[in-house]
Amino acid sequence: MRPLWNYYKLMKKEEEIIRLFKRYLANECSEEETKSFLELFHSKEHESFFKELIDAELSKKADAEFKNMPNIKAELSQVREKVIQETTPSFHREPIQLKLWSRRIVVAAMLILCSSAGLYFYLRNQTSNNGQLVGDIGPGSNKALLTLADGSQIVLDEALKGNLTNQNGVRITKADDGQLVYTINETAQAQNLNDGSGKMLTNTISTPRGGQYQVNLPDGTRVWLNAESVIKFPISFVDLKERRVELQGEAYFEVEKDATKPFFVSTDKQEVRVLGTHFNISSYKNELDTKTTLLEGSVKVRLLNTKRVSQKVLKPGDQSQIRATSAQINVVTVDPQSEIAWKNGRFFFENEPIEDIMKQIKRWYDVDVEYEDNMAGKTIWGSVTRYGNVSKVLSVLESTGGVHFKIEGRRIIVRK
């Protein structure tokens, strides 16, 4: 258990670094937060993680600015490496002062964001001898599509912060941190929340490959959607006896407690009943198992589409597994934090088959995967940030031995 406990502590620390890093770049840190941030920044222990964060931030900017210019993006990756060296701390000289660090981040961002004609023509002439550049693939980001009850759609990653729309007395806003928040107006009437036949109006949020998103449901429940996932829910739980949502893909839930209205999550194979708890559900159609992992509280998992009743009650640390080819629920003990590593910005592989790992990479980096060799039976242990480019993840996998990768455009070739 000691390695898993150490991993848990590291993950919580990195989660705090990410929070402070985002606030610092947005100039939102308090004096105390700034002091904490700089202490972490100068710590030798977190040097490599800061490099990954800076690299991911600059890569994201470059991808946005030069998405239709692959040659320029490839050249900028070399510039980015120099920027990282300049912006990460040197532990052989005096600590960098706050003012200098701020200036370096600004200069680094300007280098990447610069799209002047001079830079364009300069980079266009800086090709390799054979005229080809080896590209890399940036990580996923907050991307999702909101489909309203009337069928209209909002691209959430392109929408401005603030009020997005009002539906029958329900206000939908995009918060400063990008998450979606539903608020019931006091004047909202229950009859305005249904479609006229008594059925509650619903919204759907879907993430593409390479996307993730966080939403606060009308009851205050918080949901984190992983890549290539869909959640459908009522625009309000007013006058409902229970709270029901439907899920495809993967999501982490922190359910608002309400003893009078149990919360249900339905997938194609199961139904999970809760009152107020934290849990993760993974239910991808291309995965062999549907998994429900409990972190806090209690849930009841019930198998759907069977003649006999099959259900299990989970306690914290339990994971129910329903195999696509089996009509039964298997419960095992797992490390819950490793199961929600994705939500905290990391990949965590615990003796996991390479085929399953590549499915995660395929979803997060929006790539296609091909196998040159038979990799059946090959498993991997390891942990790496999801904020780095795909080459960094593949490098960690290669370091375990017995597997190699080749990147061709948005295709990853796996071989021995």
C-alpha positions as CSV (number, residue, x, y, z in Angstrom):
1,M,0.0,0.0,0.0
2,R,2.9,2.3,0.6
3,P,3.6,3.0,-3.2
4,L,-0.1,3.8,-3.7
5,W,-0.2,6.1,-0.7
6,N,2.9,7.9,-2.0
7,Y,1.3,8.2,-5.4
8,Y,-1.9,9.6,-3.8
9,K,0.1,12.3,-1.9
10,L,2.0,13.2,-5.1
11,M,-1.2,13.4,-7.1
12,K,-2.8,15.8,-4.5
13,K,0.3,18.0,-4.5
14,E,0.3,18.2,-8.3
15,E,-3.4,19.0,-8.3
16,E,-2.6,22.0,-6.0
17,I,0.2,23.0,-8.3
18,I,-2.1,23.0,-11.3
19,R,-4.6,25.1,-9.4
20,L,-2.0,27.7,-8.4
21,F,-0.4,27.7,-11.9
22,K,-3.7,28.5,-13.6
23,R,-4.5,31.2,-11.0
24,Y,-1.0,32.7,-11.4
25,L,-1.2,32.9,-15.2
26,A,-4.6,34.6,-14.8
27,N,-3.1,37.0,-12.3
28,E,-5.7,35.9,-9.7
29,C,-3.3,34.7,-6.9
30,S,-3.5,36.2,-3.5
31,E,-0.3,37.2,-1.8
32,E,-0.3,34.0,0.2
33,E,-1.0,31.9,-2.9
34,T,1.8,33.6,-4.8
35,K,4.2,32.8,-2.0
36,S,3.1,29.1,-2.0
37,F,3.4,29.0,-5.8
38,L,6.9,30.3,-5.9
39,E,8.1,28.0,-3.1
40,L,6.7,25.0,-5.1
41,F,8.3,26.5,-8.3
42,H,11.8,26.6,-6.7
43,S,11.5,23.1,-5.3
44,K,13.7,20.6,-7.0
45,E,11.1,17.9,-6.3
46,H,8.6,19.5,-8.7
47,E,11.0,20.7,-11.4
48,S,10.0,18.2,-14.1
49,F,6.2,18.7,-13.4
50,F,6.6,22.5,-13.9
51,K,8.3,21.8,-17.2
52,E,5.4,19.7,-18.3
53,L,2.9,22.4,-17.3
54,I,4.7,25.1,-19.1
55,D,5.2,23.0,-22.1
56,A,1.5,22.1,-22.2
57,E,0.4,25.7,-21.8
58,L,2.6,26.9,-24.7
59,S,1.7,23.9,-26.8
60,K,-2.0,24.7,-26.3
61,K,-1.4,28.3,-27.4
62,A,0.5,27.2,-30.5
63,D,-2.1,24.7,-31.5
64,A,-4.8,27.4,-31.3
65,E,-2.8,29.9,-33.3
66,F,-1.4,27.6,-36.0
67,K,-3.8,24.7,-36.2
68,N,-3.8,24.9,-40.0
69,M,0.0,25.3,-40.3
70,P,1.6,22.0,-39.3
71,N,5.1,23.0,-40.5
72,I,5.0,26.2,-38.3
73,K,3.7,24.2,-35.3
74,A,6.6,21.7,-35.7
75,E,9.2,24.5,-35.8
76,L,7.5,26.2,-32.8
77,S,8.0,23.0,-30.8
78,Q,11.7,23.6,-31.0
79,V,11.2,27.2,-29.8
80,R,9.1,25.9,-27.0
81,E,11.9,23.7,-25.7
82,K,14.1,26.7,-25.4
83,V,11.3,28.6,-23.7
84,I,10.9,25.8,-21.1
85,Q,14.6,26.0,-20.4
86,E,14.3,29.7,-19.8
87,T,11.2,29.7,-17.7
88,T,11.9,26.7,-15.4
89,P,14.1,27.4,-12.4
90,S,17.8,26.8,-12.3
91,F,18.9,25.4,-8.9
92,H,22.4,26.6,-9.3
93,R,21.7,30.3,-9.0
94,E,19.7,32.7,-6.9
95,P,15.9,32.2,-6.7
96,I,14.0,34.0,-9.4
97,Q,12.0,37.0,-8.2
98,L,8.3,37.2,-8.8
99,K,8.6,40.1,-11.2
100,L,11.2,38.4,-13.3
101,W,9.2,35.1,-13.4
102,S,6.1,37.0,-14.5
103,R,8.1,38.7,-17.3
104,R,9.5,35.4,-18.5
105,I,6.0,33.8,-18.8
106,V,4.8,36.8,-20.7
107,V,7.8,36.7,-23.1
108,A,7.3,33.0,-23.5
109,A,3.7,33.4,-24.4
110,M,4.5,36.2,-26.8
111,L,7.0,33.9,-28.6
112,I,4.4,31.2,-29.1
113,L,1.5,33.5,-29.9
114,C,3.4,35.7,-32.3
115,S,1.8,35.2,-35.8
116,S,3.3,38.1,-37.7
117,A,4.1,37.7,-41.4
118,G,7.8,37.9,-40.5
119,L,7.7,34.9,-38.3
120,Y,5.6,33.0,-40.8
121,F,8.0,33.5,-43.7
122,Y,11.0,32.9,-41.5
123,L,9.6,29.6,-40.3
124,R,8.5,28.6,-43.8
125,N,12.1,28.8,-44.9
126,Q,13.4,26.8,-41.9
127,T,12.6,23.3,-43.2
128,S,14.7,20.2,-42.7
129,N,16.9,18.9,-45.4
130,N,14.4,16.3,-46.6
131,G,11.5,18.8,-46.5
132,Q,9.8,16.8,-43.7
133,L,9.2,17.7,-40.1
134,V,8.4,15.3,-37.3
135,G,5.3,16.6,-35.6
136,D,4.0,15.9,-32.1
137,I,0.4,15.8,-30.8
138,G,-0.8,18.1,-28.0
139,P,-3.0,16.9,-25.2
140,G,-6.8,17.2,-24.9
141,S,-8.4,20.2,-23.3
142,N,-11.8,21.5,-22.1
143,K,-14.1,20.9,-25.1
144,A,-17.8,20.0,-25.1
145,L,-21.0,20.5,-27.0
146,L,-24.2,21.4,-25.1
147,T,-27.5,20.4,-26.8
148,L,-30.5,22.2,-25.4
149,A,-34.0,20.9,-25.0
150,D,-35.1,22.6,-28.3
151,G,-32.3,20.9,-30.2
152,S,-30.1,24.1,-30.5
153,Q,-26.4,23.6,-29.7
154,I,-23.7,25.6,-28.0
155,V,-20.0,24.9,-28.4
156,L,-18.9,25.4,-24.9
157,D,-15.1,25.8,-25.5
158,E,-15.9,28.6,-27.9
159,A,-18.6,30.3,-25.8
160,L,-17.7,33.4,-23.8
161,K,-17.9,33.4,-20.0
162,G,-21.1,34.5,-18.3
163,N,-24.7,33.8,-19.1
164,L,-25.2,31.5,-22.0
165,T,-28.9,31.0,-22.2
166,N,-32.2,30.8,-20.2
167,Q,-34.5,27.8,-20.5
168,N,-37.9,28.0,-18.9
169,G,-36.6,29.7,-15.8
170,V,-33.3,27.8,-15.7
171,R,-30.2,30.0,-16.2
172,I,-27.1,28.4,-17.7
173,T,-23.8,30.2,-17.2
174,K,-20.1,29.5,-18.0
175,A,-18.1,30.3,-14.9
176,D,-14.6,31.9,-14.9
177,D,-12.9,28.6,-14.6
178,G,-14.9,27.3,-17.7
179,Q,-17.3,24.9,-15.9
180,L,-21.0,24.9,-16.7
181,V,-23.4,25.9,-14.0
182,Y,-27.2,25.5,-13.9
183,T,-29.2,27.8,-11.6
184,I,-33.0,27.5,-11.0
185,N,-34.6,31.0,-10.9
186,E,-37.0,31.5,-8.0
187,T,-39.8,32.4,-10.4
188,A,-39.4,29.2,-12.4
189,Q,-42.7,27.2,-12.5
190,A,-42.7,23.4,-12.6
191,Q,-45.1,23.4,-15.6
192,N,-42.5,25.4,-17.6
193,L,-39.9,22.7,-17.1
194,N,-41.7,19.9,-19.1
195,D,-42.4,19.4,-22.8
196,G,-46.2,19.8,-22.4
197,S,-46.8,16.1,-22.0
198,G,-45.5,16.1,-18.5
199,K,-42.0,14.8,-19.4
200,M,-39.2,16.9,-18.0
201,L,-37.1,18.9,-20.6
202,T,-33.5,17.5,-20.9
203,N,-30.1,18.8,-21.9
204,T,-27.1,16.8,-23.2
205,I,-23.4,17.5,-22.8
206,S,-21.0,15.6,-25.0
207,T,-17.2,15.7,-25.1
208,P,-15.3,14.7,-28.3
209,R,-12.1,12.7,-28.5
210,G,-9.5,15.1,-27.0
211,G,-12.0,16.8,-24.8
212,Q,-13.2,16.9,-21.2
213,Y,-15.6,19.1,-19.2
214,Q,-17.0,19.9,-15.8
215,V,-20.7,20.7,-15.2
216,N,-22.7,21.7,-12.1
217,L,-26.1,20.1,-12.4
218,P,-29.3,21.9,-11.3
219,D,-29.2,20.2,-7.9
220,G,-25.6,21.2,-7.2
221,T,-24.1,17.8,-8.1
222,R,-20.7,18.2,-9.8
223,V,-19.8,16.1,-12.8
224,W,-16.4,15.7,-14.5
225,L,-16.8,14.2,-18.0
226,N,-13.8,12.4,-19.6
227,A,-13.1,12.3,-23.3
228,E,-15.7,10.9,-25.8
229,S,-18.5,10.9,-23.2
230,V,-22.1,11.9,-23.1
231,I,-24.4,12.9,-20.1
232,K,-28.1,13.6,-20.4
233,F,-30.1,15.2,-17.6
234,P,-33.2,17.2,-16.8
235,I,-32.9,20.9,-16.8
236,S,-34.3,20.9,-13.3
237,F,-35.1,18.4,-10.6
238,V,-38.0,20.5,-9.2
239,D,-41.1,18.5,-8.2
240,L,-39.3,15.2,-9.2
241,K,-39.3,12.4,-6.7
242,E,-35.8,11.3,-7.9
243,R,-32.9,12.6,-9.8
244,R,-32.0,10.6,-12.9
245,V,-29.1,11.1,-15.5
246,E,-27.9,8.9,-18.3
247,L,-24.2,8.3,-19.1
248,Q,-22.2,7.0,-22.0
249,G,-18.4,7.0,-21.5
250,E,-16.7,8.0,-18.3
251,A,-17.6,10.5,-15.6
252,Y,-16.7,11.3,-12.0
253,F,-19.6,12.4,-9.7
254,E,-19.8,14.4,-6.5
255,V,-23.5,14.1,-5.8
256,E,-25.3,16.7,-3.7
257,K,-27.0,15.1,-0.7
258,D,-30.8,15.0,-0.7
259,A,-32.3,12.1,1.3
260,T,-35.7,12.8,-0.2
261,K,-34.5,12.5,-3.8
262,P,-32.2,9.6,-4.6
263,F,-29.8,10.1,-7.5
264,F,-29.6,7.5,-10.3
265,V,-27.0,7.1,-13.1
266,S,-28.0,4.8,-15.9
267,T,-25.7,3.3,-18.5
268,D,-26.5,0.6,-21.1
269,K,-25.7,-2.2,-18.6
270,Q,-26.4,-0.9,-15.2
271,E,-28.1,1.6,-12.9
272,V,-26.4,3.2,-9.9
273,R,-28.5,4.5,-7.0
274,V,-27.0,7.0,-4.5
275,L,-28.1,9.6,-2.0
276,G,-25.0,11.7,-1.8
277,T,-21.5,10.4,-2.5
278,H,-18.4,10.5,-4.7
279,F,-17.9,7.9,-7.4
280,N,-16.6,7.2,-10.9
281,I,-18.3,5.3,-13.7
282,S,-16.5,4.1,-16.8
283,S,-18.9,2.7,-19.4
284,Y,-17.4,3.0,-22.9
285,K,-18.9,0.9,-25.6
286,N,-15.5,-0.3,-26.9
287,E,-14.4,-1.4,-23.4
288,L,-15.0,-5.0,-22.1
289,D,-16.1,-3.9,-18.6
290,T,-18.4,-1.3,-17.1
291,K,-16.7,-0.1,-13.9
292,T,-18.1,1.8,-10.9
293,T,-15.6,2.9,-8.3
294,L,-16.8,4.3,-4.9
295,L,-14.7,6.9,-3.1
296,E,-17.1,8.1,-0.5
297,G,-20.5,7.2,0.9
298,S,-22.5,4.2,-0.5
299,V,-24.1,3.2,-3.8
300,K,-26.1,0.3,-5.0
301,V,-25.3,-1.1,-8.5
302,R,-28.1,-2.9,-10.3
303,L,-27.7,-4.9,-13.4
304,L,-30.1,-4.0,-16.3
305,N,-31.6,-6.1,-19.0
306,T,-31.6,-9.4,-17.0
307,K,-34.5,-11.7,-16.0
308,R,-33.4,-12.0,-12.4
309,V,-32.5,-9.2,-10.0
310,S,-28.8,-8.7,-9.6
311,Q,-27.4,-5.9,-7.5
312,K,-24.5,-5.1,-5.2
313,V,-23.9,-2.5,-2.5
314,L,-20.5,-0.9,-2.7
315,K,-18.4,0.6,0.2
316,P,-15.5,3.0,-0.3
317,G,-12.6,1.3,-2.1
318,D,-14.9,-1.1,-3.9
319,Q,-15.2,-1.3,-7.7
320,S,-18.1,-3.2,-9.4
321,Q,-17.2,-4.7,-12.8
322,I,-19.8,-5.9,-15.3
323,R,-18.4,-7.7,-18.3
324,A,-20.2,-7.3,-21.6
325,T,-20.4,-11.1,-22.0
326,S,-21.6,-11.8,-18.5
327,A,-24.8,-11.2,-16.7
328,Q,-23.3,-10.7,-13.2
329,I,-21.7,-8.1,-11.1
330,N,-18.1,-8.7,-9.8
331,V,-16.8,-6.6,-6.9
332,V,-13.1,-6.1,-6.3
333,T,-11.0,-3.8,-4.0
334,V,-9.0,-1.1,-5.8
335,D,-7.2,2.1,-5.1
336,P,-9.9,4.7,-5.8
337,Q,-7.4,7.6,-6.4
338,S,-5.7,5.6,-9.2
339,E,-9.1,5.1,-10.9
340,I,-9.8,8.9,-11.0
341,A,-6.3,9.9,-11.9
342,W,-7.7,11.1,-15.3
343,K,-9.9,13.7,-13.4
344,N,-6.7,15.0,-11.6
345,G,-4.7,15.3,-14.9
346,R,-2.8,12.0,-14.9
347,F,-2.6,8.7,-16.6
348,F,-2.1,5.8,-14.1
349,F,-1.4,2.3,-15.4
350,E,-1.4,-0.5,-12.9
351,N,-0.3,-3.7,-14.7
352,E,-2.7,-2.6,-17.5
353,P,-2.8,-4.3,-21.0
354,I,-1.2,-2.1,-23.7
355,E,-4.4,-2.3,-25.7
356,D,-6.4,-0.7,-22.9
357,I,-3.8,2.0,-22.4
358,M,-3.8,2.9,-26.1
359,K,-7.6,3.2,-26.0
360,Q,-7.2,5.9,-23.3
361,I,-4.5,7.7,-25.4
362,K,-6.7,7.4,-28.5
363,R,-9.5,9.2,-26.7
364,W,-7.5,11.9,-25.0
365,Y,-5.2,12.8,-27.9
366,D,-7.8,12.2,-30.7
367,V,-5.5,9.8,-32.6
368,D,-5.8,6.5,-34.4
369,V,-3.8,3.5,-33.3
370,E,-2.4,0.7,-35.4
371,Y,-0.5,-2.4,-34.3
372,E,2.4,-3.7,-36.4
373,D,3.0,-6.6,-34.0
374,N,0.9,-8.8,-31.7
375,M,1.0,-7.2,-28.3
376,A,-1.4,-9.6,-26.5
377,G,-0.3,-10.1,-22.9
378,K,1.9,-7.0,-22.7
379,T,1.1,-5.1,-19.6
380,I,2.5,-1.8,-18.2
381,W,2.9,0.0,-14.9
382,G,3.5,3.7,-14.8
383,S,2.1,7.2,-14.2
384,V,2.5,10.3,-16.4
385,T,0.8,13.7,-16.7
386,R,-2.1,14.1,-19.3
387,Y,-1.0,17.7,-19.9
388,G,2.1,16.8,-21.9
389,N,2.3,16.0,-25.6
390,V,1.7,12.4,-26.7
391,S,5.4,11.8,-27.3
392,K,6.1,12.2,-23.5
393,V,3.5,9.6,-22.7
394,L,4.8,7.2,-25.3
395,S,8.3,7.8,-24.0
396,V,7.3,6.7,-20.5
397,L,5.6,3.6,-22.0
398,E,8.7,2.7,-24.0
399,S,10.9,3.0,-20.9
400,T,9.1,-0.1,-19.5
401,G,10.6,-2.1,-22.3
402,G,9.1,-4.4,-25.0
403,V,7.1,-1.7,-26.8
404,H,7.9,1.1,-29.3
405,F,5.9,3.7,-31.1
406,K,6.0,5.7,-34.2
407,I,3.9,8.9,-34.8
408,E,2.7,9.6,-38.4
409,G,0.4,12.6,-38.5
410,R,-2.5,11.7,-36.1
411,R,-1.7,8.0,-36.2
412,I,0.3,6.1,-33.7
413,I,1.9,2.8,-34.7
414,V,2.6,0.3,-31.9
415,R,5.3,-2.3,-32.4
416,K,7.8,-4.5,-30.4
